Amino acid sequence: MQAIRVHPPESETEPPFSAANPAPSAALVLDTIPIPTLDKPGQLLIRVHATSVTRAELTWPETYSTDLPLLGHDLAGTVVEVQDDPGTNENRTDSDLKPGDEVYGMLDMSKGSTWAEFAIAWTDQVALKPKLLSWAESAAVPVSALTAWQALFVKAGVTPPDFSSITRTESRTMDQGESARKIAVTGANGAVGTYLVQLAALAGMHVVAVSSSKTRDEEFLKSLGATGVLQYEDLYHVNNQYDIIIDAVGGEILKRCWSSVKDDGILISIESSSSDFVRNHREETFTHDKQGVRALFFIVEPSRKNLEQLSVALDRGLLDVYVAHEMPLHEARAAYELANGRLQRRGKVVLTL
């Protein structure tokens, strides 16, 4: 099968690639390698039709855990083979998925391998593909939408709505009322932020979307369900306003969020370089300011259950999905550079096979 792998430096005198010395996009090479084989119950062999590009994946320590690593975590494809439990009838745990099923999902963030014609996934990492979505759209969903779902409904503890009983029109015209919780989302126009805004609005929250340009993004973000739009510098004038802040930017913006969140609020960061932001804040702050804030960083995990919940919303047209570009697998270098640059279109860069 064809797959994109990260090749080592061409010169033996160069240091090996690592998170401290990330591989350039030129190290992404289209190789022909064996199709992976199933060897554990609960595994699926999936013919990948589309996968997505995750920003900065070449800077992750996990990328370099093996020689000639493969990238990619999102996938949309067709089940080719299922490894069922060979045990006795009483103890069998056969999968309900079968060859021919169209699925989408994500692999564990510690190990990618979806930039290939075939990939192995576990049955609890994928769900049936939303019927209304194309392969490319389906591949753009899992990592971003699952991150948003888990940040909002799992980590922040917001109650998810019953997607089967509301319509898109109702969700956009819902009167949140004075008692509704107020949430701010930084990086609101990004891959995760767009889902956060939509899901929070569907959950009946007052959603304030924060981006780098109100002029550019206000109309778009309000179309997703935001009730207000701010620029990053506006956060310097907002104190103790938000019950929940979910940050997708990090750095100075995340530092400012400490003042903007209520004293008993929730502050969550999903930005990859912010894993120590809580400890750093405690060390840099010489008072007991914001000690009541429940603050945390987390990394998304695969979840078939969450995917199935998202699928209901997607198939009912309650969530918009954005694909910035579709490119064939052999253009992975250009796709990675595009995804890590300043995209002129909204959404993710998707590789098609």
C-alpha positions, 0 to 999 in steps of 0.5 A: 500500500502507499503511505506517507512516512517521515524519513530520517535526515539524509546525512548521517552527520545531522542529528535525528529528527525529534520534537526538539529538532522537528522534521521539515515537510521535505522529510514526508515521503510517499512509500510503498509498504505492506498492508498492516495485519490484524492480530488482536480482537477488536481491531478493524482493517479500514480502507482509508478514503480520506484523512486530515492534516493536523497542524504542527504534528511534526513537532510532537514528541509522539511522532518520533516514537518509532522509526519511519513514523506515519502521521495522521489520526483522523480517518474516513473509510470502509471496513475491510476486515474485522478481528473478532474474539476467537474465544468460546461462545459464552465469552466472545466479544464480536464487533457489530461493525462488519466489512463494507461498513462506512466509518469515521473516527480517530486513532489515539493521539500517541500514534498516528498512521492514517496517512496511508491506504489502509489503517488499523483502528479499534472498534471503540475508535470509530463509528458509522459515517454520517450519511450527509457527509462526504468522505472528505467532510467526515475525515475533517470531523473526528479530532476537532469535533471530539476535542470540542465535545470532550472539552465542553461536555466532559471536562467542563461538565455542560449537559449535552442537548438532545440533538434528536429533538431540536432543529437548526432554526430552533438552536439559532433562535433559542432565547438563552435568558439571563440564567444561561451560563456564559462561555468564551471560546478563544481561537473561535474561528479555528478547527476546534473553535468552530465546533465549540461555538456551535456545540455551546450554542446548541446547549443553550449557552451565551457564547462569546467567540474570541478571534484575532479580527472581529471585522473579518470573523463576526458575521461568520461566528454569529452564523455559528451561534455566537451571541457576541464576538471579541478580539483578543485585545478586548480580553484585557478589558473583561474581568470575571465575566465568564463561567467557562473559558475554553482556550485554543490559542495559548500564550499571552491570550491564555494568561489573560483568560485567568482574569476574564474567567469568574473566580469560581469558573472553569478554564480549559486549554486544548492548545498543545504547548499549554500543558503546564499552564496551571502550574505556571500560573500558580508559580507566577502569581504571588497572591491567592487570586483565582484559587477557586478556578477549576483549570486544566489542560487535556488531550482528546481521546478516541470515543465511539460513543461521542462520535455517535452523539456527534453523528446525530447532530451532523445528520440532522444538519445541526453542525457545519463542517468546513474543509479548506482544501482537498489534496491527494495523498501524494501531495502530503508535503504541500498539504502539510505546509498549507495547513501550517500556514495562513489558510485563506479558507476556513476548515481543515486540509484533507488528504484524499485516497 
